[in-house]
């Protein structure tokens, strides 16, 4: 219906059986405590096209200030929200649902589900207009339809998903006339066949984060609609501070109406906790398990959306939610992640997108790369729905404690024919690791070992492609950066890798305390609260021409590294540098090329809460360098045999039977 047609008519392509239309996504708005996240739910102001913004800013990569991107006249008004699903529209103003949580990700539904068309049903009160827009994969805005409304109106649009092969969204705006009006609610619906209406076991793995757990359980209890298809809510408690003993537990237990179950077990890491959730979901007959981290805040509607999308998928599919920064709540971590098959490094965003997009600065309409569908290798287990049919076929998580378990599982499922979709509009707020450095310290052991296990299982290249070369370079950087504890952990990782897959379940509960106990041998791994807790800074070195340390150029790099290694290996440390730090290094300045130029330094940690003393030790440098070269040589020599051994064992070590045995050894709760 166009704006020239009569008010109060319903727009629909053809008469339809109302009972056949099923809601697959409803418009939602934040509660009072989440009003700072309003840009994720509701927008306002002029209609713009992402490609226009892109042209003005000369490409995706340009960085603008918030003032350049958004102004106060384009911001929605938090005061206008009247309920979880409704809002007031001020006279002469427009509200837009071209937002993360309320736009309809048409290209994802077209690619992965049986849905071929959708119906948008919008309910309003008062005089104004409802306008439908769509975008393509380039982010170009296209007006679809506008209709006038008046009085108590229900406006319907039937919309095809055919144009969304590579990307694109649908959304709608509501504009008030000379008087204010009410947006009452809206739903995206379909008549497509639902493959199943699956039941869900929701599982949270936790370690001494009782406050987060209680809060999330409370959120679930406040949204009973999100629990309609949830069979059980399981908390796998691996800590010493028990959720069941925390303040507020009785309240949330009652609110969840008998669906909550606590499982106490030893600390088996994220992989052990999530594997327990998988195991229990299979055992209780659920169709899905929804894995959740503990240090998150959930958007309860995401449970409904993940389950609904999975039910409409053409075949069993892993469906994950996105991660927003809990401390900067409009910042999205990434739309999707892939694994570089050659370097097998840290997770990378899918090409053609940006990390840490801030919706408070730039909305969906103004962000062209966000309109292209992002296909992924896996989804982080901060929020990931996994069909139990997939678990029955390919097994549970690898027994690797932490790191790479979610990545490996997604790639293993993909190899078996089961894709992963990171679904826009479904998300949690998670404590960000942007200010953490988990490649240094005890976690380096798990990063290193599990990265190599992944390569042995999935790398298409001989000897893991560039993995070994990259890892040797990292070892050298840690060595000349005086990060000896980290390097020792990486070497221990290679030694355990050589022990084979049969050792993984055995060391699952013991390796962390073993690695942490090594820290007392290394000064850089021991922390004090303040710089004042250490001797004063003294240095006999004079900066060359008054300049500090700078990164070497590409042409200078090799001779610079050689000279630096020679100094760390053979040049004695002065008495002054043994008894006094030479300098103070802030964490963000803790780069290998800078720290390696000192003999001792006080370095703050990533959180800014403590300080450690880095001390150069030529004897230790020589020992670790020799040990590193030796262990990588052994890994390379045995690579073909290790590859065959790990690939041959993966089905057994991820099986229900193997994990049940481990759970029985480490559980305070009965394992069924």
C-alpha positions as CSV (number, residue, x, y, z in Angstrom):
1,X,0.0,0.0,0.0
2,X,1.4,3.4,-0.9
3,X,1.0,6.7,1.0
4,X,-1.8,7.6,-1.4
5,X,-4.0,4.8,-0.2
6,X,-6.7,5.0,2.4
7,X,-5.8,5.1,6.1
8,X,-6.6,2.1,8.3
9,X,-6.3,-0.6,5.6
10,X,-4.2,-3.7,6.1
11,X,-1.3,-4.2,3.6
12,X,-1.0,-7.9,2.5
13,X,0.0,-9.6,-0.7
14,X,-2.9,-12.0,-0.6
15,X,-5.4,-13.5,1.8
16,X,-3.8,-15.9,4.1
17,X,-4.7,-18.5,6.8
18,X,-3.9,-16.5,9.9
19,X,-3.2,-19.7,11.9
20,X,-0.4,-20.6,9.5
21,X,1.7,-17.5,10.3
22,X,4.2,-18.1,13.0
23,X,6.3,-15.4,14.7
24,X,10.0,-15.9,14.2
25,X,11.2,-12.5,15.5
26,X,9.4,-9.8,17.5
27,X,10.5,-6.3,18.1
28,X,11.9,-5.8,21.6
29,X,13.1,-2.8,23.6
30,X,15.5,-2.7,26.6
31,X,14.4,-2.7,30.2
32,X,15.1,0.2,32.5
33,X,18.5,-1.1,33.5
34,X,19.6,-1.4,29.9
35,X,18.7,2.0,28.6
36,X,22.3,2.8,27.7
37,X,22.0,0.1,25.0
38,X,19.1,1.9,23.3
39,X,21.0,2.3,20.0
40,X,21.0,-1.5,19.7
41,X,17.2,-1.5,19.8
42,X,15.7,1.7,18.5
43,X,17.1,4.6,16.3
44,X,15.7,7.9,15.2
45,X,16.2,10.7,12.7
46,X,16.8,10.9,8.9
47,X,16.8,8.0,6.6
48,X,20.3,7.4,5.2
49,X,22.1,4.8,3.1
50,X,25.2,3.0,4.2
51,X,26.8,3.4,0.8
52,X,26.2,7.2,0.9
53,X,28.1,7.3,4.3
54,X,30.8,5.1,2.8
55,X,31.3,7.4,-0.1
56,X,31.5,10.4,2.1
57,X,34.1,8.8,4.4
58,X,36.2,7.3,1.5
59,X,35.8,3.7,2.5
60,X,35.2,1.4,5.4
61,X,38.5,1.9,7.2
62,X,38.3,5.6,7.9
63,X,38.0,6.5,11.6
64,X,35.5,9.2,12.5
65,X,34.8,10.9,15.8
66,X,31.4,10.2,17.5
67,X,30.4,13.8,16.8
68,X,31.0,13.3,13.1
69,X,29.0,10.2,13.0
70,X,26.0,10.9,15.2
71,X,24.4,14.0,16.6
72,X,21.8,14.4,19.3
73,X,19.0,15.1,16.8
74,X,19.4,11.5,15.5
75,X,19.2,9.7,18.8
76,X,16.1,8.0,20.0
77,X,14.6,9.0,23.3
78,X,14.8,6.5,26.2
79,X,11.9,8.2,27.8
80,X,9.6,7.2,25.0
81,X,9.9,3.4,25.7
82,X,6.6,2.4,27.3
83,X,7.1,-1.4,27.6
84,X,9.3,-4.3,26.5
85,X,7.6,-4.1,23.1
86,X,6.1,-0.6,22.7
87,X,7.2,3.0,22.5
88,X,5.8,6.5,22.0
89,X,6.6,8.5,18.8
90,X,6.7,12.2,19.3
91,X,4.8,14.6,17.0
92,X,6.6,15.0,13.7
93,X,9.4,12.6,14.7
94,X,10.5,9.2,13.4
95,X,11.6,6.0,15.2
96,X,13.5,3.4,13.2
97,X,14.1,-0.3,13.9
98,X,17.1,-0.4,11.6
99,X,19.0,-1.7,14.6
100,X,21.0,-4.7,15.7
101,X,18.2,-6.3,17.7
102,X,15.2,-5.3,15.6
103,X,16.2,-5.3,11.9
104,X,15.5,-8.6,10.2
105,X,18.6,-10.4,9.0
106,X,17.0,-11.5,5.7
107,X,20.1,-12.9,4.1
108,X,20.8,-15.3,7.0
109,X,17.2,-16.6,6.9
110,X,17.4,-17.0,3.1
111,X,20.7,-18.8,3.1
112,X,20.2,-21.3,6.0
113,X,16.5,-21.8,6.5
114,X,13.4,-23.0,4.6
115,X,11.9,-19.5,4.9
116,X,11.3,-17.8,1.5
117,X,9.0,-14.9,2.5
118,X,8.1,-13.2,5.7
119,X,5.2,-11.1,6.9
120,X,5.8,-8.0,9.0
121,X,2.9,-7.1,11.2
122,X,3.0,-3.7,12.8
123,X,0.5,-2.4,15.4
124,X,0.1,1.3,16.0
125,X,-2.2,3.8,17.6
126,X,-2.6,7.3,16.1
127,X,-2.0,9.0,12.8
128,X,1.3,8.6,11.0
129,X,3.1,6.3,8.5
130,X,4.9,3.0,8.5
131,X,7.7,2.6,6.0
132,X,9.5,-0.5,5.0
133,X,13.1,-0.5,3.8
134,X,15.6,-3.1,2.7
135,X,19.3,-3.2,1.9
136,X,21.6,-5.2,-0.3
137,X,25.0,-6.7,0.4
138,X,26.7,-3.4,-0.5
139,X,24.6,-1.6,2.1
140,X,22.5,0.4,-0.4
141,X,19.2,1.4,1.1
142,X,16.0,0.7,-0.9
143,X,12.6,1.9,0.0
144,X,10.0,-0.9,-0.3
145,X,6.6,0.5,0.9
146,X,5.0,3.2,2.9
147,X,1.5,3.2,4.3
148,X,-0.5,5.7,6.2
149,X,-2.1,4.6,9.5
150,X,-4.6,6.2,11.8
151,X,-6.5,5.1,14.9
152,X,-5.9,1.5,16.2
153,X,-4.2,0.0,13.2
154,X,-2.6,-3.3,12.3
155,X,-0.5,-3.0,9.1
156,X,0.9,-6.1,7.3
157,X,3.5,-6.4,4.6
158,X,4.4,-9.7,2.9
159,X,8.0,-9.6,1.8
160,X,10.1,-11.9,-0.3
161,X,13.6,-13.1,0.7
162,X,14.7,-13.7,-2.9
163,X,16.9,-10.6,-3.3
164,X,19.1,-11.4,-0.3
165,X,21.5,-14.0,-1.7
166,X,24.7,-12.3,-0.5
167,X,23.4,-10.0,2.2
168,X,20.9,-7.4,3.2
169,X,18.3,-6.6,5.9
170,X,14.7,-5.6,6.2
171,X,13.6,-3.0,8.7
172,X,10.8,-0.4,9.2
173,X,10.4,3.1,10.5
174,X,7.3,4.6,12.2
175,X,6.7,8.4,11.7
176,X,4.2,10.4,13.7
177,X,2.1,13.1,12.1
178,X,1.3,16.5,13.6
179,X,0.4,14.7,16.9
180,X,2.2,12.0,18.7
181,X,1.4,8.3,18.2
182,X,2.1,5.0,19.8
183,X,4.1,2.1,18.4
184,X,2.3,-0.9,20.0
185,X,4.4,-3.8,18.7
186,X,5.6,-5.7,15.7
187,X,6.5,-9.2,14.6
188,X,8.3,-10.8,11.7
189,X,6.4,-14.0,10.7
190,X,6.5,-16.9,8.3
191,X,4.3,-19.7,6.9
192,X,7.3,-21.9,6.1
193,X,7.4,-25.4,7.5
194,X,9.2,-25.6,10.8
195,X,11.6,-28.6,10.8
196,X,11.0,-29.2,14.5
197,X,10.0,-27.4,17.7
198,X,13.1,-28.3,19.6
199,X,13.6,-28.5,23.4
200,X,16.7,-26.9,24.9
201,X,19.0,-27.6,27.8
202,X,20.6,-24.3,28.8
203,X,24.0,-24.8,30.5
204,X,26.2,-22.3,32.2
205,X,29.8,-23.2,33.1
206,X,31.1,-21.2,36.1
207,X,34.1,-20.8,38.3
208,X,33.7,-18.5,41.3
209,X,31.5,-16.0,39.5
210,X,28.4,-16.4,41.6
211,X,27.2,-12.8,41.1
212,X,27.1,-13.1,37.3
213,X,25.3,-16.5,37.6
214,X,22.7,-15.3,40.0
215,X,22.1,-12.2,37.8
216,X,21.6,-14.3,34.7
217,X,19.4,-16.8,36.4
218,X,17.3,-13.9,37.6
219,X,17.0,-12.5,34.1
220,X,15.8,-15.8,32.9
221,X,13.2,-16.0,35.7
222,X,12.0,-12.5,34.7
223,X,11.4,-13.7,31.1
224,X,9.3,-16.9,31.3
225,X,8.6,-16.6,27.6
226,X,12.3,-17.3,26.9
227,X,12.0,-20.6,28.9
228,X,9.0,-22.0,27.0
229,X,11.1,-24.6,25.2
230,X,13.8,-24.9,27.9
231,X,13.8,-28.4,29.4
232,X,16.5,-27.7,32.0
233,X,18.7,-24.9,33.2
234,X,22.0,-26.5,34.3
235,X,24.8,-24.7,36.1
236,X,28.0,-26.7,36.1
237,X,29.8,-25.2,39.2
238,X,33.5,-25.9,39.2
239,X,34.5,-23.3,41.8
240,X,34.9,-23.1,45.5
241,X,32.4,-20.3,45.9
242,X,29.2,-22.2,45.2
243,X,26.3,-20.7,43.3
244,X,23.8,-22.7,45.5
245,X,25.2,-20.9,48.6
246,X,25.1,-17.4,47.1
247,X,22.8,-14.7,48.1
248,X,19.7,-14.7,46.0
249,X,19.9,-18.3,45.0
250,X,16.6,-19.4,46.6
251,X,14.8,-16.5,44.8
252,X,16.1,-17.5,41.4
253,X,15.6,-21.2,42.0
254,X,11.9,-20.5,42.8
255,X,11.5,-18.2,39.8
256,X,12.8,-20.9,37.4
257,X,10.0,-23.2,38.5
258,X,11.9,-26.4,39.0
259,X,13.9,-26.2,35.8
260,X,17.2,-25.3,37.6
261,X,19.8,-28.0,38.4
262,X,23.3,-27.5,39.9
263,X,26.1,-29.9,39.1
264,X,29.2,-29.7,41.2
265,X,32.4,-31.0,39.7
266,X,36.2,-30.3,39.9
267,X,37.7,-27.6,37.8
268,X,37.9,-29.2,34.4
269,X,38.1,-25.9,32.6
270,X,35.6,-24.5,30.0
271,X,35.9,-27.6,27.9
272,X,35.0,-29.9,30.9
273,X,32.1,-27.7,31.9
274,X,30.7,-27.3,28.4
275,X,31.2,-31.0,27.7
276,X,29.1,-31.8,30.8
277,X,26.4,-29.6,29.4
278,X,26.5,-31.4,26.1
279,X,26.4,-34.8,27.9
280,X,23.4,-33.9,30.1
281,X,21.5,-32.5,27.1
282,X,21.9,-35.8,25.3
283,X,21.0,-37.8,28.3
284,X,17.8,-35.9,29.1
285,X,16.6,-36.0,25.5
286,X,16.9,-32.4,24.6
287,X,17.1,-31.4,20.9
288,X,19.7,-28.7,21.7
289,X,22.2,-27.6,24.3
290,X,22.7,-23.9,24.7
291,X,26.2,-23.2,26.1
292,X,26.7,-19.9,28.0
293,X,29.8,-18.4,29.7
294,X,29.4,-17.3,33.3
295,X,30.8,-13.7,33.0
296,X,28.0,-12.4,30.8
297,X,24.7,-10.6,30.8
298,X,22.1,-12.2,28.6
299,X,19.5,-10.7,26.4
300,X,16.8,-13.2,27.2
301,X,15.1,-12.8,23.8
302,X,18.2,-14.3,22.2
303,X,17.2,-17.8,23.6
304,X,14.0,-17.6,21.6
305,X,15.7,-16.4,18.5
306,X,18.5,-19.0,18.5
307,X,16.1,-21.9,19.0
308,X,13.6,-20.6,16.4
309,X,16.2,-20.1,13.8
310,X,17.7,-23.5,14.4
311,X,14.2,-25.1,14.1
312,X,13.8,-23.5,10.7
313,X,17.2,-24.5,9.4
314,X,17.3,-26.9,6.5
315,X,19.3,-29.3,8.5
316,X,20.8,-29.5,12.0
317,X,22.9,-26.3,12.4
318,X,25.0,-24.8,15.2
319,X,23.6,-21.3,15.9
320,X,25.6,-18.8,17.9
321,X,25.0,-15.4,19.4
322,X,27.3,-12.4,19.1
323,X,29.3,-10.8,21.9
324,X,29.0,-7.2,23.0
325,X,31.5,-5.6,25.5
326,X,30.0,-5.7,29.0
327,X,31.8,-2.5,30.0
328,X,31.1,-0.6,26.7
329,X,27.7,-2.1,25.9
330,X,27.1,-0.7,22.4
331,X,30.4,-2.2,21.1
332,X,30.2,-5.4,19.1
333,X,33.2,-7.7,19.2
334,X,32.7,-9.1,15.7
335,X,30.0,-10.4,13.4
336,X,31.8,-13.7,12.8
337,X,35.1,-15.4,13.1
338,X,37.2,-17.7,10.9
339,X,40.4,-19.7,11.3
340,X,43.4,-18.9,9.1
341,X,44.2,-22.4,7.9
342,X,47.9,-21.6,7.3
343,X,49.0,-19.8,10.4
344,X,46.2,-21.1,12.7
345,X,46.6,-18.0,14.8
346,X,44.2,-16.3,17.2
347,X,40.6,-15.9,16.0
348,X,40.2,-13.6,13.0
349,X,37.2,-11.6,12.0
350,X,35.6,-12.8,8.7
351,X,37.1,-10.7,5.9
352,X,35.3,-7.4,4.9
353,X,34.3,-6.5,8.5
354,X,35.7,-4.5,11.3
355,X,36.3,-5.5,15.0
356,X,34.7,-3.6,17.9
357,X,32.0,-1.7,16.0
358,X,30.3,0.9,18.2
359,X,26.6,1.2,17.4
360,X,26.3,4.4,19.5
361,X,28.6,6.0,16.9
362,X,27.4,4.4,13.7
363,X,24.1,2.6,13.2
364,X,23.3,-0.3,11.0
365,X,22.1,1.9,8.1
366,X,25.4,3.8,8.1
367,X,27.7,0.7,8.2
368,X,28.1,-0.9,4.7
369,X,30.2,-3.9,5.6
370,X,27.5,-5.1,8.1
371,X,25.0,-5.7,5.3
372,X,27.0,-8.4,3.7
373,X,26.3,-11.8,5.2
374,X,29.1,-13.1,7.3
375,X,29.8,-16.8,7.1
376,X,31.9,-18.4,9.9
377,X,33.9,-21.4,10.9
378,X,32.7,-21.4,14.5
379,X,31.0,-19.4,17.2
380,X,32.4,-18.6,20.6
381,X,30.9,-20.5,23.4
382,X,29.9,-17.4,25.2
383,X,26.5,-18.3,23.6
384,X,26.2,-21.2,21.2
385,X,23.3,-23.5,20.5
386,X,24.3,-27.0,19.4
387,X,21.9,-29.7,18.2
388,X,22.2,-32.9,20.2
389,X,22.0,-34.8,16.9
390,X,25.4,-33.3,16.1
391,X,26.8,-34.2,19.4
392,X,25.6,-37.8,19.0
393,X,27.4,-38.0,15.7
394,X,30.7,-36.1,16.2
395,X,31.1,-36.3,20.0
396,X,31.6,-33.7,22.7
397,X,34.3,-31.1,23.3
398,X,38.0,-32.0,23.2
399,X,39.3,-32.4,26.7
400,X,41.7,-29.4,26.5
401,X,40.6,-27.4,29.6
402,X,40.4,-23.9,27.9
403,X,41.3,-22.3,24.5
404,X,40.5,-23.6,21.1
405,X,37.7,-26.0,22.3
406,X,34.9,-23.9,20.6
407,X,37.0,-23.3,17.5
408,X,37.9,-26.9,17.0
409,X,34.3,-28.1,17.6
410,X,32.9,-25.7,15.0
411,X,35.4,-26.9,12.4
412,X,34.9,-30.5,13.3
413,X,31.1,-30.1,12.9
414,X,31.6,-28.3,9.6
415,X,33.8,-31.2,8.3
416,X,30.9,-33.5,9.2
417,X,28.5,-31.4,7.2
418,X,27.0,-29.2,10.0
419,X,27.5,-25.5,9.6
420,X,27.7,-22.8,12.2
421,X,25.7,-19.5,11.9
422,X,26.5,-16.5,14.0
423,X,23.0,-15.0,14.0
424,X,22.5,-11.2,14.2
425,X,20.0,-10.1,16.7
426,X,21.1,-12.7,19.2
427,X,23.8,-11.7,21.7
428,X,25.2,-11.4,25.2
429,X,27.3,-8.8,26.9
430,X,30.6,-10.4,27.9
431,X,33.6,-9.2,29.9
432,X,35.9,-8.1,27.1
433,X,39.4,-9.5,26.8
434,X,40.5,-6.4,24.8
435,X,42.3,-5.2,28.0
436,X,43.7,-8.7,28.8
437,X,46.8,-10.4,27.5
438,X,46.1,-14.1,27.7
439,X,49.0,-15.0,25.5
440,X,51.3,-14.2,28.4
441,X,51.3,-16.2,31.7
442,X,49.8,-19.5,32.5
443,X,47.2,-19.4,29.7
444,X,50.1,-19.5,27.1
445,X,50.4,-23.2,27.8
446,X,46.8,-23.9,26.7
447,X,46.9,-21.5,23.8
448,X,50.1,-23.2,22.5
449,X,49.2,-26.9,23.0
450,X,45.6,-26.6,21.8
451,X,46.6,-24.6,18.8
452,X,48.9,-27.5,17.8
453,X,46.2,-30.1,18.5
454,X,43.9,-28.2,16.2
455,X,46.5,-28.2,13.5
456,X,47.1,-31.9,13.9
457,X,43.4,-32.5,13.6
458,X,42.4,-30.1,10.9
459,X,45.3,-28.4,9.1
460,X,45.3,-29.1,5.3
461,X,49.0,-28.4,5.1
462,X,52.0,-30.6,5.7
463,X,53.5,-30.0,9.1
464,X,50.8,-27.5,9.9
465,X,51.6,-24.9,7.3
466,X,53.3,-21.8,8.9
467,X,52.4,-22.9,12.5
468,X,55.8,-24.2,13.6
469,X,57.7,-21.2,12.1
470,X,55.3,-18.8,13.7
471,X,55.5,-20.5,17.1
472,X,59.3,-20.5,17.1
473,X,59.3,-16.8,16.4
474,X,56.8,-16.2,19.3
475,X,59.1,-18.2,21.5
476,X,62.1,-16.0,20.6
477,X,60.0,-12.9,21.2
478,X,59.1,-14.1,24.7
479,X,62.7,-15.1,25.4
480,X,64.2,-11.7,24.6
481,X,61.2,-9.9,26.3
482,X,62.3,-11.6,29.6
483,X,58.9,-13.5,29.7
484,X,60.6,-16.7,30.7
485,X,57.6,-18.1,32.6
486,X,55.4,-17.8,29.5
487,X,58.1,-19.5,27.4
488,X,58.6,-22.3,29.8
489,X,54.8,-22.9,29.7
490,X,54.9,-23.0,25.9
491,X,57.7,-25.6,26.0
492,X,55.8,-27.7,28.5
493,X,52.8,-27.5,26.0
494,X,55.0,-29.1,23.3
495,X,56.2,-31.8,25.6
496,X,52.6,-32.7,26.5
497,X,51.6,-32.6,22.9
498,X,54.2,-35.3,22.2
499,X,52.6,-37.5,24.9
500,X,49.7,-38.0,22.6
501,X,45.9,-37.7,22.9
502,X,45.6,-40.5,25.4
503,X,47.0,-38.2,28.0
504,X,44.5,-35.3,27.7
505,X,41.8,-36.7,30.0
506,X,44.4,-37.7,32.6
507,X,45.9,-34.2,33.0
508,X,42.6,-32.3,32.6
509,X,42.3,-31.4,36.3
510,X,46.0,-31.3,37.2
511,X,47.7,-29.3,34.5
512,X,46.5,-25.8,35.6
513,X,47.8,-26.1,39.2
514,X,51.0,-27.6,37.8
515,X,51.6,-24.7,35.4
516,X,50.7,-22.1,38.0
517,X,53.1,-23.6,40.5
518,X,56.0,-22.9,38.2
519,X,55.3,-19.1,38.5
520,X,57.2,-18.9,41.8
521,X,60.4,-19.6,39.9
522,X,60.1,-16.5,37.7
523,X,60.2,-12.9,38.9
524,X,58.1,-11.6,36.0
525,X,55.3,-13.9,37.1
526,X,55.2,-12.6,40.6
527,X,53.1,-9.5,41.2
528,X,52.9,-6.7,43.7
529,X,50.2,-3.9,43.9
530,X,52.4,-0.9,43.2
531,X,55.6,0.3,41.6
532,X,56.5,1.6,45.1
533,X,56.8,-2.0,46.3
534,X,60.0,-2.4,44.3
535,X,63.4,-0.7,44.5
536,X,63.7,2.7,42.8
537,X,64.5,2.9,39.1
538,X,68.2,3.4,38.3
539,X,69.8,3.2,34.9
540,X,73.3,3.9,33.6
541,X,72.2,3.8,30.0
542,X,71.9,7.1,28.2
543,X,69.3,7.2,25.4
544,X,70.9,7.6,21.9
545,X,70.5,11.2,20.9
546,X,67.9,11.6,23.6
547,X,65.5,9.3,21.9
548,X,63.8,6.3,23.4
549,X,63.4,2.8,22.0
550,X,61.7,2.6,18.6
551,X,60.6,-0.3,16.4
552,X,63.2,-1.4,13.9
553,X,62.5,-0.9,10.2
554,X,61.9,-3.9,8.0
555,X,65.4,-3.6,6.5
556,X,67.0,-3.3,9.9
557,X,65.0,-6.1,11.5
558,X,67.2,-9.2,10.9
559,X,70.5,-7.6,12.0
560,X,68.6,-5.9,14.9
561,X,67.2,-9.2,16.1
562,X,70.6,-10.9,15.8
563,X,72.3,-8.2,17.8
564,X,69.5,-8.3,20.4
565,X,69.7,-12.1,20.7
566,X,73.5,-12.0,21.1
567,X,73.2,-9.5,23.9
568,X,70.5,-11.5,25.7
569,X,72.5,-14.8,25.4
570,X,76.0,-13.6,26.2
571,X,76.3,-10.1,27.7
572,X,76.4,-10.1,31.5
573,X,73.8,-8.1,33.4
574,X,75.2,-5.2,35.5
575,X,75.0,-5.2,39.2
576,X,72.8,-2.1,39.1
577,X,70.3,-3.8,36.9
578,X,70.1,-6.8,39.2
579,X,69.3,-4.7,42.2
580,X,67.3,-1.9,40.6
581,X,64.9,-1.8,37.6
582,X,66.1,0.3,34.7
583,X,62.7,1.6,33.7
584,X,59.0,1.5,34.1
585,X,56.9,0.1,31.2
586,X,53.1,0.5,31.0
587,X,51.3,-2.5,29.8
588,X,50.3,-1.0,26.4
589,X,54.0,-0.3,25.8
590,X,55.1,-3.8,26.6
591,X,56.2,-4.7,23.1
592,X,58.9,-7.3,22.5
593,X,61.1,-4.8,20.5
594,X,60.9,-2.3,23.4
595,X,61.3,-4.5,26.5
596,X,64.1,-6.5,24.9
597,X,66.3,-3.4,25.0
598,X,66.4,-3.3,28.8
599,X,68.1,-5.6,31.4
600,X,65.3,-5.1,33.9
601,X,62.0,-3.3,34.0
602,X,58.9,-2.9,36.1
603,X,55.9,-3.8,33.9
604,X,52.2,-3.3,34.8
605,X,49.7,-6.1,34.0
606,X,46.9,-5.8,31.5
607,X,44.2,-5.0,34.2
608,X,46.4,-2.3,35.7
609,X,46.1,-3.8,39.1
610,X,49.6,-5.1,39.7
611,X,53.3,-4.8,38.7
612,X,56.0,-7.4,38.1
613,X,59.8,-7.1,37.7
614,X,61.2,-8.4,34.4
615,X,64.9,-9.4,34.8
616,X,67.2,-10.5,32.0
617,X,68.9,-13.8,32.8
618,X,71.5,-14.9,30.1
619,X,71.7,-18.4,31.6
620,X,68.0,-18.9,31.4
621,X,67.8,-17.4,27.9
622,X,70.4,-20.0,26.7
623,X,68.6,-22.9,28.4
624,X,65.1,-21.9,27.1
625,X,66.4,-21.3,23.6
626,X,68.1,-24.7,23.5
627,X,65.0,-26.4,24.9
628,X,62.7,-24.6,22.5
629,X,64.6,-25.6,19.4
630,X,64.9,-29.2,20.6
631,X,61.2,-29.7,21.3
632,X,60.1,-28.2,18.0
633,X,62.5,-30.4,16.2
634,X,61.0,-33.4,17.9
635,X,57.5,-32.2,17.0
636,X,58.4,-31.8,13.4
637,X,60.1,-35.1,13.3
638,X,57.1,-36.9,14.7
639,X,54.5,-34.8,13.0
640,X,53.2,-37.4,10.6
641,X,52.8,-40.0,13.4
642,X,51.2,-37.4,15.7
643,X,48.8,-36.4,13.0
644,X,47.7,-39.9,12.5
645,X,47.5,-40.6,16.3
646,X,45.4,-37.5,17.1
647,X,43.0,-37.9,14.2
648,X,42.6,-41.6,15.0
649,X,41.8,-40.8,18.7
650,X,39.5,-37.9,18.4
651,X,36.3,-40.0,18.3
652,X,37.3,-41.9,21.4
653,X,38.5,-38.9,23.5
654,X,35.4,-36.9,22.7
655,X,32.9,-39.8,23.2
656,X,30.1,-39.9,25.8
657,X,31.8,-42.9,27.4
658,X,35.2,-41.2,27.8
659,X,33.7,-38.0,29.2
660,X,31.4,-40.0,31.5
661,X,34.4,-41.7,33.1
662,X,36.1,-38.3,33.6
663,X,32.9,-36.8,35.1
664,X,32.6,-39.7,37.5
665,X,36.1,-39.2,38.7
666,X,35.7,-35.5,39.3
667,X,32.0,-34.9,40.2
668,X,30.3,-34.4,43.5
669,X,27.0,-35.0,41.6
670,X,25.8,-38.3,40.2
671,X,26.6,-38.9,36.5
672,X,23.7,-40.6,34.8
